[in-house]
Amino acid sequence: MRAAGFEVSLDDFGTGYSSLNYLERCEIDSLKIDQSFIQKICSSERAQILVSSIIDIAKKLNLPTVAEGIETPEQKLMLQKMGCTIGQGYLFSPPLPFEEALEFLLQG
């Protein structure tokens, strides 16, 4: 896939079958933090500790982190302070059809 120009991201990290074992066994390009952690990041110290730890692990592995499901400016700010490199969620844009997404990106 890399030869074709694709990047691989480990999605929903911290839930289900995505585990530390995958970080060891698989060559990935980024780590996506599951939105279930992001939703609680401003109200739960435990969620803050877990997200911060995931970001720290990714940094040590030289992987960018993607926070899924950012809905508030407070979540965005907290993630930026933790060193999260990429965000996605309704704060930025809802899911869009291809043509609308292209127009959105071209408008900056």
CYANA upper distance limits for C-alpha pairs under 8 A (distance plus 0.5 A):
  1 MET  CA      5 GLY  CA      7.11
  1 MET  CA      6 PHE  CA      5.91
  1 MET  CA      7 GLU  CA      7.91
  2 ARG  CA      6 PHE  CA      5.49
  2 ARG  CA      7 GLU  CA      6.70
  7 GLU  CA     28 ILE  CA      7.92
  7 GLU  CA     29 ASP  CA      6.37
  8 VAL  CA     27 GLU  CA      8.27
  8 VAL  CA     28 ILE  CA      5.56
  8 VAL  CA     29 ASP  CA      5.75
  8 VAL  CA     30 SER  CA      7.31
  9 SER  CA     28 ILE  CA      6.14
  9 SER  CA     29 ASP  CA      6.06
  9 SER  CA     30 SER  CA      5.16
  9 SER  CA     31 LEU  CA      6.08
  9 SER  CA     32 LYS  CA      7.16
 10 LEU  CA     18 SER  CA      7.80
 10 LEU  CA     28 ILE  CA      7.10
 10 LEU  CA     30 SER  CA      6.94
 10 LEU  CA     31 LEU  CA      5.52
 10 LEU  CA     32 LYS  CA      6.41
 11 ASP  CA     18 SER  CA      7.98
 11 ASP  CA     31 LEU  CA      7.05
 11 ASP  CA     32 LYS  CA      5.35
 11 ASP  CA     33 ILE  CA      7.55
 11 ASP  CA     34 ASP  CA      7.71
 12 ASP  CA     16 GLY  CA      8.41
 12 ASP  CA     18 SER  CA      7.34
 12 ASP  CA     32 LYS  CA      6.25
 12 ASP  CA     33 ILE  CA      6.04
 12 ASP  CA     34 ASP  CA      4.64
 12 ASP  CA     35 GLN  CA      7.99
 13 PHE  CA     18 SER  CA      5.78
 13 PHE  CA     19 SER  CA      7.40
 13 PHE  CA     31 LEU  CA      7.32
 13 PHE  CA     32 LYS  CA      6.31
 13 PHE  CA     33 ILE  CA      5.54
 13 PHE  CA     34 ASP  CA      6.10
 14 GLY  CA     18 SER  CA      6.58
 14 GLY  CA     19 SER  CA      6.95
 14 GLY  CA     33 ILE  CA      7.49
 14 GLY  CA     34 ASP  CA      7.15
 15 THR  CA     19 SER  CA      8.18
 15 THR  CA     34 ASP  CA      7.57
 18 SER  CA     22 TYR  CA      7.06
 19 SER  CA     23 LEU  CA      7.72
 20 LEU  CA     24 GLU  CA      7.25
 21 ASN  CA     25 ARG  CA      6.76
 22 TYR  CA     26 CYS  CA      5.98
 23 LEU  CA     27 GLU  CA      7.95
 23 LEU  CA     28 ILE  CA      8.04
 29 ASP  CA     63 LEU  CA      6.68
 29 ASP  CA     64 PRO  CA      7.89
 30 SER  CA     63 LEU  CA      5.59
 30 SER  CA     64 PRO  CA      5.48
 30 SER  CA     65 THR  CA      6.33
 30 SER  CA     66 VAL  CA      7.72
 31 LEU  CA     58 ALA  CA      7.41
 31 LEU  CA     63 LEU  CA      7.14
 31 LEU  CA     64 PRO  CA      6.88
 31 LEU  CA     65 THR  CA      5.39
 31 LEU  CA     66 VAL  CA      6.58
 32 LYS  CA     65 THR  CA      6.28
 32 LYS  CA     66 VAL  CA      4.98
 32 LYS  CA     67 ALA  CA      6.35
 32 LYS  CA     68 GLU  CA      7.20
 33 ILE  CA     37 PHE  CA      7.87
 33 ILE  CA     38 ILE  CA      8.19
 33 ILE  CA     51 VAL  CA      7.97
 33 ILE  CA     54 ILE  CA      8.21
 33 ILE  CA     65 THR  CA      7.58
 33 ILE  CA     66 VAL  CA      6.51
 33 ILE  CA     67 ALA  CA      5.45
 33 ILE  CA     68 GLU  CA      6.51
 34 ASP  CA     38 ILE  CA      7.44
 34 ASP  CA     67 ALA  CA      7.39
 34 ASP  CA     68 GLU  CA      6.23
 34 ASP  CA     69 GLY  CA      8.27
 35 GLN  CA     39 GLN  CA      6.48
 35 GLN  CA     67 ALA  CA      7.45
 35 GLN  CA     68 GLU  CA      5.26
 35 GLN  CA     69 GLY  CA      5.29
 35 GLN  CA     70 ILE  CA      7.97
 36 SER  CA     40 LYS  CA      7.44
 37 PHE  CA     41 ILE  CA      6.65
 37 PHE  CA     47 ALA  CA      6.15
 37 PHE  CA     50 LEU  CA      8.39
 37 PHE  CA     51 VAL  CA      7.38
 38 ILE  CA     47 ALA  CA      8.12
 38 ILE  CA     51 VAL  CA      8.29
 38 ILE  CA     67 ALA  CA      7.52
 38 ILE  CA     68 GLU  CA      7.51
 38 ILE  CA     69 GLY  CA      7.05
 38 ILE  CA     70 ILE  CA      7.12
 38 ILE  CA     75 GLN  CA      7.60
 39 GLN  CA     69 GLY  CA      7.63
 39 GLN  CA     70 ILE  CA      7.89
 39 GLN  CA     71 GLU  CA      8.42
 39 GLN  CA     75 GLN  CA      8.48
 40 LYS  CA     44 SER  CA      6.07
 40 LYS  CA     47 ALA  CA      6.60
 40 LYS  CA     48 GLN  CA      8.49
 41 ILE  CA     45 GLU  CA      7.77
 41 ILE  CA     47 ALA  CA      5.76
 41 ILE  CA     48 GLN  CA      5.68
 41 ILE  CA     51 VAL  CA      8.30
 41 ILE  CA     75 GLN  CA      7.20
 41 ILE  CA     78 MET  CA      8.44
 42 CYS  CA     48 GLN  CA      7.97
 42 CYS  CA     74 GLU  CA      7.68
 42 CYS  CA     75 GLN  CA      6.87
 42 CYS  CA     78 MET  CA      8.20
 44 SER  CA     48 GLN  CA      6.88
 45 GLU  CA     49 ILE  CA      6.70
 46 ARG  CA     50 LEU  CA      6.72
 47 ALA  CA     51 VAL  CA      6.55
 48 GLN  CA     52 SER  CA      6.46
 49 ILE  CA     53 SER  CA      6.57
 50 LEU  CA     54 ILE  CA      6.70
 51 VAL  CA     55 ILE  CA      6.70
 52 SER  CA     56 ASP  CA      6.67
 52 SER  CA     82 MET  CA      6.48
 53 SER  CA     57 ILE  CA      6.70
 54 ILE  CA     58 ALA  CA      6.74
 55 ILE  CA     59 LYS  CA      6.66
 55 ILE  CA     65 THR  CA      6.96
 55 ILE  CA     82 MET  CA      7.76
 55 ILE  CA     83 GLY  CA      7.39
 55 ILE  CA     84 CYS  CA      6.80
 56 ASP  CA     60 LYS  CA      6.82
 57 ILE  CA     61 LEU  CA      6.87
 58 ALA  CA     62 ASN  CA      6.57
 58 ALA  CA     63 LEU  CA      5.44
 58 ALA  CA     64 PRO  CA      7.10
 58 ALA  CA     65 THR  CA      7.14
 59 LYS  CA     63 LEU  CA      6.28
 59 LYS  CA     64 PRO  CA      7.57
 64 PRO  CA     84 CYS  CA      7.98
 64 PRO  CA     85 THR  CA      6.30
 64 PRO  CA     86 ILE  CA      7.78
 65 THR  CA     84 CYS  CA      5.99
 65 THR  CA     85 THR  CA      5.90
 65 THR  CA     86 ILE  CA      6.49
 66 VAL  CA     84 CYS  CA      7.29
 66 VAL  CA     85 THR  CA      6.95
 66 VAL  CA     86 ILE  CA      5.07
 66 VAL  CA     87 GLY  CA      5.86
 66 VAL  CA     88 GLN  CA      7.62
 67 ALA  CA     79 LEU  CA      8.33
 67 ALA  CA     84 CYS  CA      7.60
 67 ALA  CA     86 ILE  CA      6.84
 67 ALA  CA     87 GLY  CA      5.31
 67 ALA  CA     88 GLN  CA      6.65
 68 GLU  CA     87 GLY  CA      6.85
 68 GLU  CA     88 GLN  CA      5.68
 68 GLU  CA     89 GLY  CA      6.51
 69 GLY  CA     87 GLY  CA      8.49
 69 GLY  CA     88 GLN  CA      6.49
 69 GLY  CA     89 GLY  CA      4.77
 69 GLY  CA     90 TYR  CA      7.29
 70 ILE  CA     75 GLN  CA      6.79
 70 ILE  CA     76 LYS  CA      6.99
 70 ILE  CA     87 GLY  CA      7.23
 70 ILE  CA     88 GLN  CA      6.45
 70 ILE  CA     89 GLY  CA      5.00
 70 ILE  CA     90 TYR  CA      6.85
 70 ILE  CA     91 LEU  CA      6.42
 70 ILE  CA     92 PHE  CA      8.49
 71 GLU  CA     75 GLN  CA      7.57
 71 GLU  CA     76 LYS  CA      8.48
 71 GLU  CA     89 GLY  CA      6.45
 71 GLU  CA     90 TYR  CA      5.75
 71 GLU  CA     91 LEU  CA      5.04
 71 GLU  CA     92 PHE  CA      8.49
 72 THR  CA     76 LYS  CA      7.00
 72 THR  CA     91 LEU  CA      6.44
 73 PRO  CA     77 LEU  CA      6.61
 73 PRO  CA     91 LEU  CA      7.82
 74 GLU  CA     78 MET  CA      6.66
 75 GLN  CA     79 LEU  CA      6.65
 76 LYS  CA     80 GLN  CA      6.64
 76 LYS  CA     87 GLY  CA      8.04
 77 LEU  CA     81 LYS  CA      6.72
 78 MET  CA     82 MET  CA      6.83
 79 LEU  CA     83 GLY  CA      6.84
 79 LEU  CA     84 CYS  CA      5.86
 80 GLN  CA     84 CYS  CA      5.88
 80 GLN  CA     85 THR  CA      7.69
 88 GLN  CA     92 PHE  CA      7.20
 89 GLY  CA     93 SER  CA      6.82
 89 GLY  CA     94 PRO  CA      7.27
 90 TYR  CA     94 PRO  CA      5.33
 90 TYR  CA     95 PRO  CA      8.44
 96 LEU  CA    100 GLU  CA      6.33
 96 LEU  CA    101 ALA  CA      5.85
 97 PRO  CA    101 ALA  CA      6.54
 98 PHE  CA    102 LEU  CA      6.62
 99 GLU  CA    103 GLU  CA      6.80
100 GLU  CA    104 PHE  CA      6.54
101 ALA  CA    105 LEU  CA      6.67
102 LEU  CA    106 LEU  CA      6.65
103 GLU  CA    107 GLN  CA      6.72
104 PHE  CA    108 GLY  CA      7.19
